Amino acid sequence: MRAISIIFRRELATYLHSPMGYVVAALLLLVDGILFQTYVLGVGRTLSADVLRFFFMYTGIVVQIAGIALAVRLVAEERQQNTIVLLNTSPVRDVEIIVGKFLAALVFLAGMLLLSIYMPLLIMVNGKIAVSQLLVGYLGLLLLGAASLSIGIFASSLARQQLIALVVGAVINSIMVLLFPLAKRLDEPLKDVFQGLDLWWSHFQDGFMKSVFNLSDMVYYLAVIYFFLLLATKTLEAKRWQ
């Protein structure tokens, strides 16, 4: 735990003390604000539940982009700067490196989501939403973002260049989002399998986006996070001896 804590503090300090983290946060919050004003408030929806639902939908898209963008530097940058050698020769296990970096990126992402809370609160000016609706929706956003973060870290562990890691992470994330539309063209049992593995439509839009909490959706996202963090750890272990 001590090694994870050290890596966590180091990576979080990197986000907080470098312009990169703030640039990513500012750009994505700006895009989220524009989408909220244009496609949520600006289309004349009268029901507060509908406005909140569309806010979660567009923010869900933004948070996936943020997760990939924040994660791709975590391992690839170490290789670019040759600091990966210091990590490999230190008494730190690969799983501790991955978990520490993931938690730092997750805390920064959670901070970004917290800054966006003013948008759904604006709905309360002329409408009514429950605190439970906000909590469930934001839990979904955090889980969705964490899943994209884990995909981004796996992509970062594969590549030496951050740009390549960004492309790989975006492709994997996009494939997992497109599993649901693909499932509609398939027959049983592949249809159920693809729908169950979908990152966006089945587990976010049908649940968290509507402020509906399903334990199965939460378990799915935790499983995705575990799977890609495990892949990132195994990749790091394999590359240690190259």
Backbone as CSV, one residue per row, in Angstrom:
resi,resn,N_x,N_y,N_z,CA_x,CA_y,CA_z,C_x,C_y,C_z
1,MET,0.820,-1.210,0.000,0.000,0.000,0.000,0.853,1.260,0.000
2,ARG,2.022,1.188,0.642,2.889,2.374,0.689,3.384,2.740,-0.704
3,ALA,3.736,1.725,-1.499,4.206,1.994,-2.862,3.088,2.600,-3.704
4,ILE,1.870,2.075,-3.560,0.732,2.625,-4.293,0.504,4.077,-3.905
5,SER,0.613,4.369,-2.599,0.408,5.737,-2.115,1.444,6.698,-2.689
6,ILE,2.689,6.258,-2.757,3.763,7.114,-3.292,3.517,7.412,-4.767
7,ILE,3.195,6.373,-5.536,2.942,6.559,-6.971,1.700,7.411,-7.181
8,PHE,0.683,7.174,-6.372,-0.548,7.964,-6.453,-0.262,9.448,-6.251
9,ARG,0.483,9.788,-5.199,0.787,11.200,-4.915,1.647,11.811,-6.015
10,ARG,2.567,11.035,-6.540,3.435,11.532,-7.608,2.640,11.854,-8.863
11,GLU,1.757,10.932,-9.268,0.985,11.150,-10.487,-0.053,12.250,-10.313
12,LEU,-0.683,12.312,-9.153,-1.662,13.369,-8.915,-0.986,14.731,-8.923
13,ALA,0.226,14.812,-8.359,0.975,16.070,-8.378,1.322,16.473,-9.806
14,THR,1.590,15.474,-10.665,1.881,15.759,-12.073,0.683,16.413,-12.745
15,TYR,-0.520,15.890,-12.482,-1.731,16.490,-13.043,-1.959,17.901,-12.506
16,LEU,-1.699,18.101,-11.215,-2.021,19.375,-10.577,-0.972,20.455,-10.826
17,HIS,0.270,20.052,-11.105,1.353,21.021,-11.247,1.816,21.217,-12.680
18,SER,1.142,20.561,-13.615,1.506,20.745,-15.025,0.293,21.289,-15.772
19,PRO,0.529,22.040,-16.844,-0.595,22.609,-17.593,-1.430,21.562,-18.318
20,MET,-0.854,20.376,-18.566,-1.552,19.368,-19.356,-2.886,18.990,-18.736
21,GLY,-2.875,18.711,-17.419,-4.102,18.314,-16.755,-5.164,19.390,-16.809
22,TYR,-4.737,20.640,-16.588,-5.688,21.746,-16.589,-6.220,22.025,-18.000
23,VAL,-5.369,21.852,-18.998,-5.815,22.059,-20.378,-6.878,21.027,-20.745
24,VAL,-6.623,19.753,-20.412,-7.596,18.698,-20.695,-8.904,18.973,-19.952
25,ALA,-8.794,19.333,-18.670,-9.989,19.600,-17.870,-10.777,20.779,-18.425
26,ALA,-10.072,21.861,-18.766,-10.744,23.065,-19.266,-11.427,22.805,-20.599
27,LEU,-10.739,22.116,-21.505,-11.313,21.841,-22.819,-12.558,20.965,-22.719
28,LEU,-12.474,19.940,-21.905,-13.594,19.016,-21.821,-14.772,19.616,-21.071
29,LEU,-14.492,20.441,-20.053,-15.584,21.137,-19.368,-16.233,22.167,-20.297
30,LEU,-15.405,22.801,-21.140,-15.936,23.747,-22.115,-16.846,23.037,-23.109
31,VAL,-16.380,21.906,-23.636,-17.204,21.130,-24.581,-18.483,20.671,-23.905
32,ASP,-18.363,20.198,-22.670,-19.546,19.739,-21.940,-20.536,20.879,-21.735
33,GLY,-20.024,22.063,-21.413,-20.891,23.223,-21.214,-21.597,23.640,-22.498
34,ILE,-20.865,23.594,-23.613,-21.467,23.947,-24.911,-22.556,22.945,-25.287
35,LEU,-22.264,21.662,-25.104,-23.262,20.635,-25.401,-24.490,20.784,-24.505
36,PHE,-24.262,21.113,-23.243,-25.367,21.284,-22.298,-26.256,22.456,-22.710
37,GLN,-25.634,23.555,-23.079,-26.398,24.738,-23.463,-27.113,24.541,-24.799
38,THR,-26.432,23.889,-25.742,-26.967,23.773,-27.103,-28.001,22.665,-27.233
39,TYR,-27.670,21.491,-26.698,-28.508,20.318,-26.962,-29.364,19.888,-25.773
40,VAL,-29.144,20.491,-24.611,-29.946,20.123,-23.443,-30.901,21.245,-23.069
41,LEU,-30.359,22.437,-22.785,-31.212,23.562,-22.411,-31.817,24.258,-23.619
42,GLY,-31.122,24.199,-24.749,-31.520,25.016,-25.887,-32.533,24.415,-26.825
43,VAL,-33.109,23.262,-26.476,-34.050,22.624,-27.406,-35.473,22.635,-26.868
44,GLY,-35.708,23.346,-25.788,-37.069,23.543,-25.308,-37.679,22.389,-24.555
45,ARG,-36.855,21.516,-23.947,-37.412,20.438,-23.136,-38.011,21.019,-21.861
46,THR,-39.168,20.520,-21.476,-39.870,21.076,-20.322,-39.798,20.187,-19.091
47,LEU,-39.580,18.884,-19.269,-39.512,17.978,-18.130,-38.094,17.937,-17.562
48,SER,-37.982,18.165,-16.251,-36.665,18.181,-15.614,-35.948,16.849,-15.783
49,ALA,-36.693,15.741,-15.715,-36.091,14.415,-15.859,-35.463,14.238,-17.235
50,ASP,-36.113,14.784,-18.280,-35.563,14.692,-19.634,-34.297,15.526,-19.770
51,VAL,-34.318,16.719,-19.186,-33.139,17.591,-19.243,-31.964,16.926,-18.545
52,LEU,-32.213,16.351,-17.373,-31.152,15.684,-16.616,-30.634,14.465,-17.366
53,ARG,-31.541,13.738,-17.991,-31.140,12.542,-18.731,-30.217,12.889,-19.891
54,PHE,-30.556,13.939,-20.629,-29.705,14.330,-21.751,-28.383,14.941,-21.279
55,PHE,-28.399,15.585,-20.111,-27.136,16.060,-19.548,-26.204,14.891,-19.278
56,PHE,-26.722,13.841,-18.667,-25.894,12.672,-18.381,-25.427,12.002,-19.669
57,MET,-26.257,12.022,-20.711,-25.859,11.402,-21.970,-24.652,12.110,-22.575
58,TYR,-24.739,13.433,-22.704,-23.628,14.170,-23.326,-22.394,14.188,-22.433
59,THR,-22.597,14.277,-21.123,-21.449,14.232,-20.221,-20.806,12.851,-20.245
60,GLY,-21.611,11.802,-20.463,-21.072,10.458,-20.591,-20.141,10.333,-21.783
61,ILE,-20.468,11.009,-22.875,-19.580,11.012,-24.042,-18.280,11.731,-23.711
62,VAL,-18.406,12.880,-23.062,-17.232,13.685,-22.713,-16.329,12.945,-21.735
63,VAL,-16.933,12.257,-20.766,-16.126,11.609,-19.737,-15.331,10.438,-20.309
64,GLN,-15.839,9.798,-21.345,-15.057,8.739,-22.003,-13.829,9.321,-22.688
65,ILE,-14.023,10.450,-23.364,-12.893,11.121,-24.016,-11.874,11.555,-22.971
66,ALA,-12.366,12.095,-21.861,-11.481,12.537,-20.788,-10.694,11.374,-20.215
67,GLY,-11.377,10.230,-20.022,-10.696,9.067,-19.454,-9.537,8.611,-20.322
68,ILE,-9.758,8.532,-21.625,-8.681,8.124,-22.538,-7.576,9.175,-22.557
69,ALA,-7.952,10.446,-22.639,-6.960,11.523,-22.738,-6.076,11.608,-21.492
70,LEU,-6.659,11.394,-20.324,-5.893,11.483,-19.082,-4.989,10.275,-18.873
71,ALA,-5.363,9.130,-19.430,-4.658,7.886,-19.122,-3.487,7.581,-20.051
72,VAL,-3.521,8.065,-21.276,-2.545,7.594,-22.270,-1.106,7.978,-21.923
73,ARG,-0.911,9.006,-21.108,0.442,9.408,-20.758,1.035,8.591,-19.611
74,LEU,0.213,7.867,-18.892,0.630,7.313,-17.607,1.805,6.345,-17.707
75,VAL,1.832,5.518,-18.726,2.946,4.581,-18.902,3.801,4.979,-20.096
76,ALA,3.147,5.390,-21.190,3.883,5.749,-22.405,4.876,6.882,-22.143
77,GLU,4.492,7.852,-21.316,5.394,8.957,-21.007,6.624,8.482,-20.253
78,GLU,6.445,7.486,-19.403,7.590,6.920,-18.673,8.602,6.331,-19.648
79,ARG,8.098,5.685,-20.701,9.002,5.105,-21.697,9.659,6.195,-22.541
80,GLN,8.899,7.222,-22.897,9.451,8.314,-23.695,10.586,9.021,-22.965
81,GLN,10.429,9.198,-21.670,11.427,9.905,-20.872,12.450,8.973,-20.231
82,ASN,12.310,7.671,-20.523,13.202,6.638,-19.981,13.175,6.551,-18.454
83,THR,12.139,7.066,-17.838,11.997,6.929,-16.386,11.391,5.581,-16.008
84,ILE,10.934,4.820,-17.009,10.398,3.491,-16.733,11.480,2.595,-16.143
85,VAL,12.748,2.900,-16.474,13.861,2.115,-15.928,13.923,2.253,-14.410
86,LEU,13.685,3.477,-13.921,13.700,3.708,-12.478,12.594,2.925,-11.789
87,LEU,11.422,2.868,-12.418,10.324,2.105,-11.834,10.624,0.609,-11.856
88,ASN,11.220,0.147,-12.955,11.507,-1.278,-13.092,12.574,-1.755,-12.113
89,THR,13.485,-0.866,-11.743,14.578,-1.253,-10.839,14.268,-0.928,-9.379
90,SER,13.128,-0.315,-9.131,12.736,0.001,-7.750,11.950,-1.173,-7.156
91,PRO,11.906,-1.263,-5.837,11.172,-2.376,-5.196,9.658,-2.170,-5.224
92,VAL,9.125,-1.990,-6.421,7.696,-1.759,-6.604,7.174,-2.773,-7.607
93,ARG,6.082,-3.405,-7.264,5.493,-4.385,-8.177,4.732,-3.673,-9.293
94,ASP,4.609,-4.362,-10.416,3.921,-3.770,-11.568,2.469,-3.447,-11.252
95,VAL,1.809,-4.292,-10.484,0.419,-4.039,-10.141,0.297,-2.772,-9.298
96,GLU,1.289,-2.489,-8.449,1.262,-1.276,-7.634,1.458,-0.038,-8.501
97,ILE,2.287,-0.153,-9.530,2.484,0.961,-10.463,1.177,1.289,-11.172
98,ILE,0.544,0.264,-11.704,-0.696,0.466,-12.459,-1.803,1.000,-11.564
99,VAL,-1.998,0.415,-10.397,-3.070,0.840,-9.499,-2.839,2.261,-9.005
100,GLY,-1.606,2.595,-8.652,-1.310,3.943,-8.188,-1.583,5.000,-9.248
101,LYS,-1.177,4.702,-10.481,-1.414,5.636,-11.579,-2.908,5.753,-11.885
102,PHE,-3.597,4.621,-11.871,-5.036,4.625,-12.142,-5.789,5.453,-11.102
103,LEU,-5.478,5.275,-9.840,-6.181,5.999,-8.778,-5.943,7.508,-8.874
104,ALA,-4.728,7.904,-9.246,-4.435,9.333,-9.398,-5.267,9.931,-10.527
105,ALA,-5.312,9.240,-11.658,-6.111,9.724,-12.791,-7.592,9.735,-12.441
106,LEU,-8.040,8.743,-11.668,-9.448,8.668,-11.285,-9.836,9.825,-10.366
107,VAL,-8.970,10.168,-9.429,-9.252,11.293,-8.530,-9.320,12.596,-9.324
108,PHE,-8.412,12.775,-10.284,-8.438,13.982,-11.112,-9.709,14.030,-11.957
109,LEU,-10.107,12.886,-12.499,-11.338,12.817,-13.285,-12.558,13.115,-12.406
110,ALA,-12.546,12.597,-11.185,-13.649,12.863,-10.261,-13.743,14.356,-9.953
111,GLY,-12.583,15.011,-9.846,-12.585,16.460,-9.636,-13.202,17.203,-10.805
112,MET,-12.916,16.743,-12.022,-13.521,17.344,-13.208,-15.036,17.188,-13.186
113,LEU,-15.491,15.998,-12.812,-16.933,15.760,-12.740,-17.580,16.642,-11.678
114,LEU,-16.878,16.824,-10.561,-17.409,17.673,-9.495,-17.581,19.107,-9.967
115,LEU,-16.670,19.571,-10.815,-16.765,20.933,-11.336,-17.955,21.104,-12.277
116,SER,-18.447,20.004,-12.826,-19.584,20.085,-13.756,-20.930,20.069,-13.038
117,ILE,-20.929,19.972,-11.711,-22.180,19.813,-10.963,-23.101,21.024,-11.106
118,TYR,-22.503,22.183,-11.447,-23.341,23.371,-11.571,-24.359,23.244,-12.712
119,MET,-24.036,22.436,-13.710,-24.947,22.306,-14.861,-26.276,21.656,-14.473
120,PRO,-26.265,20.466,-13.860,-27.572,19.926,-13.456,-28.247,20.756,-12.371
121,LEU,-27.459,21.483,-11.560,-28.070,22.335,-10.537,-28.852,23.480,-11.174
122,LEU,-28.461,23.877,-12.395,-29.215,24.918,-13.099,-30.637,24.464,-13.421
123,ILE,-30.800,23.142,-13.539,-32.135,22.618,-13.819,-33.091,22.956,-12.681
124,MET,-32.548,23.030,-11.471,-33.380,23.273,-10.296,-33.910,24.701,-10.225
125,VAL,-33.389,25.586,-11.084,-33.870,26.966,-11.103,-35.341,27.001,-11.532
126,ASN,-35.653,26.239,-12.583,-37.029,26.220,-13.088,-37.687,24.850,-13.000
127,GLY,-37.001,23.894,-12.409,-37.554,22.545,-12.330,-37.239,21.899,-11.002
128,LYS,-37.448,20.591,-10.962,-37.255,19.859,-9.717,-36.603,18.516,-10.024
129,ILE,-35.469,18.259,-9.381,-34.802,16.969,-9.480,-34.404,16.529,-8.081
130,ALA,-34.346,15.237,-7.875,-34.010,14.685,-6.568,-32.504,14.508,-6.435
131,VAL,-32.032,14.601,-5.206,-30.610,14.385,-4.941,-30.207,12.971,-5.352
132,SER,-31.092,12.007,-5.137,-30.795,10.621,-5.510,-30.575,10.479,-7.010
133,GLN,-31.308,11.259,-7.810,-31.118,11.219,-9.262,-29.711,11.694,-9.634
134,LEU,-29.266,12.764,-8.988,-27.921,13.270,-9.247,-26.864,12.259,-8.825
135,LEU,-27.040,11.678,-7.644,-26.042,10.751,-7.116,-25.902,9.521,-8.000
136,VAL,-27.029,8.963,-8.427,-26.984,7.780,-9.283,-26.365,8.114,-10.637
137,GLY,-26.758,9.241,-11.213,-26.206,9.637,-12.501,-24.711,9.883,-12.440
138,TYR,-24.262,10.564,-11.391,-22.828,10.848,-11.270,-22.026,9.602,-10.928
139,LEU,-22.639,8.668,-10.197,-21.975,7.382,-9.979,-21.746,6.683,-11.314
140,GLY,-22.749,6.717,-12.172,-22.597,6.132,-13.502,-21.512,6.809,-14.313
141,LEU,-21.464,8.140,-14.259,-20.420,8.873,-14.981,-19.036,8.501,-14.472
142,LEU,-18.896,8.376,-13.145,-17.603,8.026,-12.568,-17.184,6.620,-12.973
143,LEU,-18.126,5.681,-12.958,-17.809,4.315,-13.361,-17.466,4.235,-14.846
144,LEU,-18.215,4.951,-15.665,-17.937,4.981,-17.104,-16.574,5.598,-17.374
145,GLY,-16.280,6.706,-16.692,-14.976,7.330,-16.847,-13.849,6.440,-16.370
146,ALA,-14.070,5.732,-15.257,-13.049,4.821,-14.741,-12.794,3.674,-15.715
147,ALA,-13.845,3.182,-16.361,-13.674,2.127,-17.356,-12.828,2.621,-18.532
148,SER,-13.111,3.844,-18.997,-12.306,4.418,-20.090,-10.873,4.666,-19.641
149,LEU,-10.693,5.068,-18.389,-9.340,5.239,-17.840,-8.566,3.926,-17.890
150,SER,-9.211,2.847,-17.484,-8.523,1.553,-17.477,-8.158,1.128,-18.900
151,ILE,-9.040,1.410,-19.854,-8.724,1.117,-21.253,-7.527,1.960,-21.708
152,GLY,-7.528,3.238,-21.328,-6.425,4.121,-21.692,-5.105,3.692,-21.087
153,ILE,-5.113,3.216,-19.845,-3.878,2.756,-19.213,-3.354,1.500,-19.910
154,PHE,-4.263,0.617,-20.284,-3.837,-0.566,-21.034,-3.200,-0.161,-22.357
155,ALA,-3.831,0.769,-23.071,-3.258,1.249,-24.332,-1.905,1.905,-24.093
156,SER,-1.778,2.651,-22.998,-0.517,3.313,-22.670,0.583,2.307,-22.353
157,SER,0.209,1.176,-21.762,1.200,0.145,-21.447,1.687,-0.575,-22.705
158,LEU,0.900,-0.522,-23.775,1.276,-1.183,-25.022,2.237,-0.358,-25.854
159,ALA,2.091,0.976,-25.797,2.791,1.860,-26.739,3.899,2.651,-26.063
160,ARG,4.850,3.066,-26.868,5.910,3.933,-26.384,5.564,5.401,-26.614
161,GLN,4.798,5.678,-27.669,4.403,7.040,-28.000,2.983,7.310,-27.518
162,GLN,2.776,8.486,-26.927,1.466,8.820,-26.388,0.406,8.919,-27.476
163,LEU,0.781,9.394,-28.651,-0.171,9.508,-29.751,-0.685,8.132,-30.167
164,ILE,0.232,7.164,-30.234,-0.176,5.803,-30.580,-1.082,5.235,-29.497
165,ALA,-0.722,5.500,-28.244,-1.555,5.036,-27.126,-2.952,5.651,-27.191
166,LEU,-3.012,6.927,-27.572,-4.303,7.605,-27.701,-5.164,6.945,-28.768
167,VAL,-4.566,6.628,-29.901,-5.305,5.990,-30.997,-5.775,4.599,-30.583
168,VAL,-4.882,3.822,-29.983,-5.235,2.460,-29.561,-6.353,2.500,-28.522
169,GLY,-6.228,3.389,-27.532,-7.254,3.498,-26.502,-8.595,3.927,-27.072
170,ALA,-8.571,4.888,-27.997,-9.813,5.357,-28.619,-10.472,4.255,-29.439
171,VAL,-9.672,3.467,-30.131,-10.214,2.378,-30.951,-10.866,1.320,-30.061
172,ILE,-10.181,0.912,-28.987,-10.742,-0.106,-28.083,-12.027,0.400,-27.453
173,ASN,-12.010,1.649,-26.983,-13.197,2.226,-26.354,-14.354,2.299,-27.351
174,SER,-14.046,2.706,-28.586,-15.088,2.812,-29.611,-15.678,1.452,-29.956
175,ILE,-14.832,0.433,-30.027,-15.320,-0.913,-30.324,-16.295,-1.373,-29.246
176,MET,-15.960,-1.096,-27.982,-16.829,-1.519,-26.886,-18.135,-0.737,-26.872
177,VAL,-18.118,0.494,-27.373,-19.348,1.282,-27.473,-20.235,0.778,-28.616
178,LEU,-19.594,0.278,-29.679,-20.341,-0.157,-30.873,-20.816,-1.600,-30.792
179,LEU,-20.549,-2.264,-29.671,-20.987,-3.654,-29.546,-22.512,-3.769,-29.550
180,PHE,-23.192,-2.786,-28.963,-24.650,-2.851,-28.896,-25.291,-2.716,-30.281
181,PRO,-24.929,-1.694,-31.094,-25.485,-1.639,-32.458,-25.158,-2.885,-33.273
182,LEU,-23.949,-3.438,-33.038,-23.575,-4.662,-33.744,-24.443,-5.833,-33.299
183,ALA,-24.776,-5.866,-32.000,-25.568,-6.965,-31.458,-26.949,-7.041,-32.111
184,LYS,-27.492,-5.883,-32.523,-28.810,-5.868,-33.143,-28.842,-6.624,-34.463
185,ARG,-27.665,-6.809,-35.071,-27.595,-7.502,-36.368,-27.280,-8.987,-36.204
186,LEU,-27.114,-9.432,-34.957,-26.726,-10.806,-34.699,-27.885,-11.607,-34.126
187,ASP,-27.774,-12.903,-34.187,-28.763,-13.808,-33.617,-28.279,-14.300,-32.263
188,GLU,-29.198,-14.915,-31.532,-28.827,-15.526,-30.254,-27.843,-16.671,-30.512
189,PRO,-26.895,-16.964,-29.588,-26.668,-16.282,-28.313,-25.682,-15.120,-28.398
190,LEU,-25.093,-14.896,-29.600,-24.111,-13.825,-29.735,-24.724,-12.459,-29.433
191,LYS,-25.993,-12.301,-29.739,-26.654,-11.026,-29.485,-26.606,-10.656,-28.009
192,ASP,-26.934,-11.597,-27.142,-26.906,-11.329,-25.708,-25.497,-11.080,-25.207
193,VAL,-24.538,-11.815,-25.754,-23.139,-11.653,-25.336,-22.635,-10.260,-25.675
194,PHE,-22.875,-9.815,-26.898,-22.402,-8.501,-27.328,-23.115,-7.387,-26.572
195,GLN,-24.410,-7.541,-26.334,-25.136,-6.539,-25.566,-24.616,-6.458,-24.136
196,GLY,-24.299,-7.605,-23.564,-23.804,-7.637,-22.196,-22.427,-7.008,-22.051
197,LEU,-21.624,-7.048,-23.113,-20.270,-6.491,-23.065,-20.216,-5.016,-23.465
198,ASP,-21.313,-4.485,-23.959,-21.345,-3.100,-24.428,-21.034,-2.118,-23.299
199,LEU,-20.224,-1.112,-23.595,-19.765,-0.160,-22.585,-20.739,0.982,-22.343
200,TRP,-21.593,1.264,-23.315,-22.332,2.534,-23.303,-23.843,2.355,-23.285
201,TRP,-24.390,1.659,-24.279,-25.831,1.608,-24.452,-26.514,0.780,-23.368
202,SER,-26.072,-0.434,-23.177,-26.776,-1.357,-22.285,-26.661,-0.968,-20.816
203,HIS,-25.464,-0.554,-20.392,-25.207,-0.369,-18.968,-25.266,1.087,-18.516
204,PHE,-25.136,2.026,-19.433,-25.210,3.430,-19.028,-26.527,4.057,-19.457
205,GLN,-26.843,3.986,-20.741,-28.056,4.644,-21.226,-29.322,4.031,-20.649
206,ASP,-29.345,2.722,-20.471,-30.548,2.077,-19.956,-30.627,2.086,-18.428
207,GLY,-29.573,2.591,-17.776,-29.566,2.588,-16.323,-29.197,3.932,-15.720
208,PHE,-27.909,4.169,-15.601,-27.424,5.358,-14.907,-27.891,6.657,-15.556
209,MET,-27.979,6.672,-16.888,-28.392,7.894,-17.571,-29.813,8.294,-17.191
210,LYS,-30.625,7.308,-16.875,-32.003,7.559,-16.457,-32.129,7.634,-14.935
211,SER,-30.954,7.716,-14.255,-30.911,7.763,-12.789,-31.520,6.517,-12.163
212,VAL,-31.317,5.385,-12.828,-31.779,4.092,-12.326,-30.559,3.261,-11.949
213,PHE,-30.487,2.857,-10.680,-29.334,2.083,-10.224,-29.625,0.594,-10.343
214,ASN,-28.768,-0.096,-11.116,-28.823,-1.557,-11.213,-27.472,-2.107,-10.763
215,LEU,-27.513,-2.997,-9.814,-26.264,-3.562,-9.293,-25.471,-4.251,-10.395
216,SER,-26.173,-4.875,-11.341,-25.495,-5.570,-12.434,-24.674,-4.615,-13.290
217,ASP,-25.172,-3.385,-13.481,-24.415,-2.392,-14.255,-23.143,-1.992,-13.526
218,MET,-23.248,-1.805,-12.218,-22.077,-1.449,-11.424,-21.038,-2.567,-11.446
219,VAL,-21.508,-3.816,-11.312,-20.600,-4.967,-11.356,-19.915,-5.055,-12.716
220,TYR,-20.659,-4.763,-13.780,-20.084,-4.793,-15.126,-18.916,-3.817,-15.232
221,TYR,-19.126,-2.564,-14.815,-18.061,-1.567,-14.935,-16.857,-1.919,-14.070
222,LEU,-17.100,-2.444,-12.877,-15.990,-2.867,-12.028,-15.221,-4.014,-12.674
223,ALA,-15.937,-4.900,-13.352,-15.282,-6.007,-14.047,-14.434,-5.508,-15.216
224,VAL,-14.953,-4.531,-15.972,-14.192,-3.944,-17.081,-12.917,-3.281,-16.552
225,ILE,-13.057,-2.532,-15.462,-11.901,-1.860,-14.864,-10.850,-2.885,-14.449
226,TYR,-11.292,-3.923,-13.750,-10.365,-4.966,-13.290,-9.676,-5.647,-14.476
227,PHE,-10.455,-5.963,-15.519,-9.917,-6.674,-16.677,-8.812,-5.875,-17.363
228,PHE,-9.057,-4.594,-17.633,-8.063,-3.810,-18.365,-6.878,-3.421,-17.483
229,LEU,-7.096,-3.244,-16.189,-5.959,-3.008,-15.295,-5.097,-4.263,-15.192
230,LEU,-5.740,-5.425,-15.206,-4.983,-6.676,-15.208,-4.173,-6.821,-16.489
231,LEU,-4.801,-6.491,-17.634,-4.070,-6.536,-18.907,-2.891,-5.570,-18.899
232,ALA,-3.093,-4.375,-18.356,-2.009,-3.390,-18.283,-0.870,-3.901,-17.404
233,THR,-1.214,-4.544,-16.284,-0.196,-5.088,-15.387,0.602,-6.192,-16.080
234,LYS,-0.088,-7.098,-16.742,0.590,-8.197,-17.428,1.453,-7.683,-18.580
235,THR,0.977,-6.644,-19.259,1.771,-6.052,-20.342,3.048,-5.417,-19.795
236,LEU,2.918,-4.728,-18.672,4.069,-4.101,-18.033,5.056,-5.169,-17.587
237,GLU,4.558,-6.272,-17.049,5.427,-7.363,-16.629,6.166,-7.961,-17.825
238,ALA,5.468,-8.126,-18.947,6.084,-8.707,-20.133,7.154,-7.798,-20.717
239,LYS,6.877,-6.482,-20.704,7.831,-5.532,-21.285,9.013,-5.246,-20.356
240,ARG,8.883,-5.591,-19.092,9.982,-5.373,-18.147,11.253,-6.094,-18.571
241,TRP,11.078,-7.248,-19.192,12.246,-8.072,-19.545,12.660,-7.918,-20.997
242,GLN,12.024,-6.968,-21.697,12.414,-6.752,-23.108,13.592,-5.799,-23.207
